[in-house]
């Protein structure tokens, strides 16, 4: 059997909180991005000097995973399980709630190991976004009790969907990692079936998805895929900075992965019927508009919002992203972000 014979409960990892604190600290520093870009710089949007409508009439709202949102943006997963995460997640949650966009929380494994950490993910009584997504890693999906743990996590958080993150390079480089991915695709299919009708999304963490990965996930019945391509934050580089034991191996992966634009186009081609979220190095609303024109249903943003949240400016950052997206949609001549397509590319 490919599954770990793990018990239903495990002792908390005393080093996990310190590791996650380091992740957030290093991720906000300069020099942690892929050496090459997302590929979005080579994508050009048309410019219409006569948009033939008022800017205020451009519509951003859409449905995402069956939930109405006010804009096709997702606050991508960042952190949870530490004291610092409590402040950051509260700021990000409020920003997402105030502007009506989706938010994916950091890995829920620490919370499952220690339910007292709940406030570092969500605070009781605080505003919640219209779409809140819980998050587990591939190693957790392989467990015998994966479905029970996933249900418990969703219930603890009051989440509307579950995201499973794939991070093989990070796990291989990280000294404490779990690079055990045999049978993960089948495990995802089982989890999708067990949790139905709860939507299950699968995403990379910034190295992109190959077309064969997309095909496997499509066949597993997932509700959506987040390609999370390369060009943004590089988690091998972060692990190399965090722990000297990882540095030498991590250095070879500074330019590893499938650039976001390519990963997105491949996913749309392989699974045209499946909602595709584009993330990985998106920095502004124009990048988001490019991804929507290439076929994504939503755009995920992480590092710019992490930096903004550390400065208590997450709400202003989300507002700016949405306004940039509105202007870009207007300037290509589209009536709404849902209308963006290849005809709006130069």
C-alpha positions in Angstrom: 0.0 0.0 0.0 1.3 3.5 -0.9 -0.4 5.1 2.1 1.4 5.9 5.3 0.0 3.8 8.3 -0.1 7.0 10.3 -2.4 7.3 13.3 -5.3 9.8 13.4 -3.4 12.2 15.7 0.2 13.1 15.8 2.4 15.1 18.3 3.0 18.7 17.2 6.4 19.2 15.6 8.2 21.6 17.9 10.3 23.0 15.1 7.4 23.6 12.7 6.4 27.0 14.2 10.0 28.3 14.0 10.3 26.9 10.4 7.1 28.7 9.3 8.2 31.9 11.0 11.4 31.8 9.0 9.5 31.1 5.8 7.4 34.3 6.2 10.5 36.4 7.2 12.6 35.2 4.3 9.7 35.3 1.7 9.4 39.0 2.4 13.1 39.7 1.7 14.5 40.6 -1.7 16.3 38.1 -3.8 14.0 35.1 -3.2 12.5 35.0 -6.7 13.2 32.8 -9.7 16.1 33.9 -11.8 13.9 34.1 -14.9 10.5 35.6 -15.1 6.9 34.4 -15.4 6.8 34.9 -19.2 4.0 37.4 -18.8 6.3 40.2 -19.9 6.0 38.7 -23.4 2.2 38.8 -23.3 0.8 42.1 -24.6 -2.7 43.3 -24.1 -4.5 45.4 -26.8 -4.9 49.1 -26.1 -8.2 50.7 -27.2 -8.2 54.4 -27.2 -12.0 54.3 -27.6 -13.2 51.8 -25.0 -16.8 52.9 -25.7 -17.9 52.6 -22.1 -17.3 54.3 -18.8 -14.7 52.9 -16.5 -17.3 52.7 -13.7 -19.4 50.3 -15.8 -16.7 47.6 -16.1 -17.7 44.6 -14.1 -15.3 42.6 -11.9 -17.6 40.2 -10.2 -17.8 36.5 -11.0 -18.5 33.1 -9.5 -15.5 31.1 -8.2 -15.9 27.5 -7.1 -19.7 28.2 -6.9 -19.3 31.3 -4.7 -20.0 34.9 -5.9 -16.9 37.1 -5.5 -16.5 40.8 -6.3 -13.3 40.3 -8.3 -11.4 37.3 -9.8 -8.5 37.6 -7.4 -7.3 35.0 -4.8 -5.1 35.8 -1.9 -2.8 32.9 -2.2 -1.7 30.7 0.7 1.0 32.1 2.9 1.1 31.1 6.5 -0.5 29.8 9.7 0.3 28.2 13.0 2.6 30.9 14.5 2.1 34.1 16.5 3.2 36.2 13.6 0.7 34.4 11.3 -2.2 35.5 13.5 -1.5 39.1 12.8 -0.8 38.6 9.1 -3.8 36.4 8.5 -6.1 38.8 10.3 -5.0 41.6 8.1 -5.3 39.5 4.9 -8.6 38.1 5.9 -10.0 41.6 6.5 -8.7 42.8 3.2 -10.2 39.9 1.4 -13.5 40.3 3.2 -13.7 44.1 2.7 -13.1 43.7 -1.1 -15.1 40.5 -1.6 -12.3 38.3 -2.9 -11.2 34.7 -2.2 -8.4 33.8 0.3 -6.5 30.5 0.7 -5.0 29.9 4.2 -1.6 28.4 4.9 -1.1 24.7 5.5 -3.5 23.4 8.0 -1.3 20.6 9.3 -0.2 22.6 12.4 -3.8 23.3 13.2 -4.8 19.6 13.0 -1.9 18.7 15.3 -2.8 21.5 17.7 -6.4 23.0 17.5 -5.3 25.7 19.9 -3.7 27.4 16.9 -7.0 28.2 15.4 -6.7 31.9 16.0 -3.5 32.1 13.9 -5.7 31.1 10.9 -9.1 32.7 11.6 -10.4 34.8 14.5 -13.9 34.2 15.8 -16.2 37.1 15.0 -14.0 38.7 12.4 -15.1 39.4 8.9 -14.7 36.5 6.5 -14.1 36.6 2.7 -16.9 35.2 0.4 -14.7 32.2 -0.5 -12.3 30.8 2.2 -10.1 27.9 1.2 -8.4 25.5 3.6 -5.1 24.0 2.7 -3.2 20.7 3.1 0.0 19.4 1.6 0.5 16.3 -0.6 2.1 14.3 2.2 -1.1 14.7 4.3 -3.2 13.5 1.4 -1.4 10.1 1.4 -2.4 9.3 4.9 -5.0 6.6 5.6 -7.1 9.1 7.5 -6.7 11.9 4.9 -10.4 12.4 4.4 -11.2 12.6 8.1 -8.4 15.1 8.7 -9.5 17.2 5.7 -13.1 17.3 6.9 -11.9 18.3 10.4 -9.8 21.0 9.0 -12.6 22.4 6.9 -14.9 22.3 9.9 -12.4 24.0 12.2 -11.9 26.8 9.7 -15.4 27.1 8.4 -13.9 26.8 4.9 -15.8 26.7 1.7 -13.2 24.6 -0.2 -10.0 22.7 0.2 -6.7 23.3 -1.6 -4.0 20.7 -1.8 -0.5 22.1 -2.4 2.2 20.2 -4.3 5.7 21.2 -3.4 8.1 18.3 -4.4 11.2 20.4 -4.9 10.7 22.2 -1.6 10.2 19.0 0.2 13.3 17.5 -1.4 15.5 20.4 -0.5 14.1 21.1 3.0 16.1 19.0 5.6 12.9 18.2 7.5 10.9 17.6 4.2 8.7 14.7 3.2 9.6 14.0 -0.4 7.3 11.0 -0.6 5.0 11.5 -3.5 4.3 7.9 -4.6 0.5 7.5 -5.2 -0.4 11.2 -4.6 -2.5 11.4 -7.7 -4.6 8.4 -6.7 -4.8 9.8 -3.2 -6.1 13.1 -4.5 -8.8 11.2 -6.6 -9.9 9.3 -3.5 -10.0 12.5 -1.4 -12.1 14.3 -4.1 -14.6 11.5 -4.1 -14.7 11.3 -0.3 -15.3 15.1 0.2 -17.7 15.7 -2.7 -19.5 18.1 -3.0 -16.9 20.2 -1.3 -14.7 21.6 -4.0 -11.0 20.5 -4.0 -8.4 22.6 -5.7 -4.9 21.5 -6.4 -2.0 24.0 -6.8 1.8 24.0 -7.0 3.8 26.4 -4.8 5.6 28.2 -7.5 7.3 25.7 -9.8 4.4 25.2 -12.2 2.5 22.2 -13.5 3.5 20.1 -16.5 0.7 19.1 -19.0 0.9 15.5 -17.7 0.3 16.8 -14.1 -2.7 18.7 -15.4 -4.1 15.6 -17.1 -3.7 13.6 -13.9 -5.5 16.2 -11.8 -8.2 16.5 -14.4 -8.8 12.8 -14.4 -8.8 12.9 -10.6 -11.9 15.0 -10.7 -10.6 18.2 -9.0 -12.8 21.3 -9.1 -10.0 23.6 -10.2 -6.2 23.8 -10.7 -3.9 26.6 -9.8 -0.8 26.3 -12.0 1.4 28.5 -9.7 4.2 28.8 -12.2 7.8 29.9 -11.8 8.9 33.5 -12.0 7.8 34.5 -8.5 8.9 33.3 -5.0 11.2 30.3 -5.2 10.8 28.0 -2.2 14.0 26.1 -2.9 15.9 29.4 -2.5 14.0 30.2 0.7 14.9 26.8 2.1 18.5 27.3 1.1 18.5 30.6 3.0 16.7 29.2 6.0 19.0 26.2 6.6 22.6 26.0 5.6 22.2 22.2 5.1 19.9 22.9 2.2 22.0 25.7 0.6 24.1 23.7 -1.8 21.3 21.6 -3.2 18.9 24.5 -3.4 21.3 26.6 -5.4 20.8 24.4 -8.5 17.0 25.1 -8.5 17.1 28.9 -8.6 15.7 28.8 -12.2 13.7 25.5 -12.0 10.1 25.1 -13.1 7.5 26.0 -15.7 7.0 29.8 -16.2 3.5 31.0 -15.2 2.4 32.0 -18.7 3.5 28.7 -20.3 2.0 26.6 -17.4 -1.3 28.5 -17.8 -1.5 28.1 -21.6 -0.7 24.4 -21.3 -3.4 23.9 -18.6 -6.0 25.6 -20.6 -5.1 23.5 -23.6 -5.1 20.2 -21.7 -8.2 20.8 -19.6 -10.3 23.5 -21.3 -13.4 22.5 -19.3 -11.6 22.9 -15.9 -11.3 26.2 -14.1 -7.7 27.3 -14.0 -6.3 29.8 -11.5 -3.1 31.5 -12.5 -0.5 32.4 -9.9 3.2 32.6 -9.6 5.0 35.9 -9.8 1.9 38.1 -10.5 2.7 41.6 -9.3 -0.2 43.8 -10.4 -3.6 44.0 -11.9 -2.2 44.1 -15.5 -0.6 40.7 -14.9 -3.9 39.5 -13.6 -5.7 40.8 -16.7 -3.1 39.0 -19.0 -3.8 35.7 -17.2 -7.5 36.1 -17.5 -7.1 36.9 -21.3 -5.0 33.7 -21.6 -7.8 31.6 -20.1 -7.6 31.8 -16.3 -10.8 32.2 -14.3 -8.9 34.0 -11.5 -5.5 35.3 -10.5 -3.6 34.4 -7.3 -1.3 36.9 -5.6 0.9 36.2 -2.6 4.2 38.0 -2.1 3.0 41.6 -2.8 0.2 41.1 -0.3 2.5 39.5 2.3 4.7 42.6 2.1 1.7 44.8 2.3 0.3 42.9 5.3 3.5 43.2 7.2 3.1 47.0 6.9 -0.6 46.8 7.7 -1.5 47.9 4.2 -3.2 44.8 2.9 -6.5 46.4 2.3 -5.0 49.2 0.2 -2.9 46.7 -1.8 -6.0 44.7 -2.7 -7.9 47.8 -3.6 -5.0 48.9 -5.9 -4.9 45.4 -7.6 -8.6 45.5 -8.3 -8.5 49.1 -9.7 -5.5 48.1 -11.9 -7.5 45.2 -13.2 -10.5 47.3 -13.8 -8.5 49.9 -15.8 -6.7 47.1 -17.8 -10.1 45.5 -18.6 -11.6 48.8 -19.7 -8.5 49.8 -21.8 -8.7 46.6 -23.9 -12.3 47.3 -24.6 -13.9 44.5 -22.5 -17.1 45.0 -20.5 -16.1 42.7 -17.7 -13.2 40.6 -16.5 -15.2 37.5 -17.4 -15.2 38.7 -21.0 -11.4 38.8 -21.3 -10.0 36.4 -23.9 -7.4 35.9 -26.5 -9.1 38.5 -28.7 -7.8 41.1 -26.2 -4.2 40.2 -26.7 -2.0 42.2 -29.1 
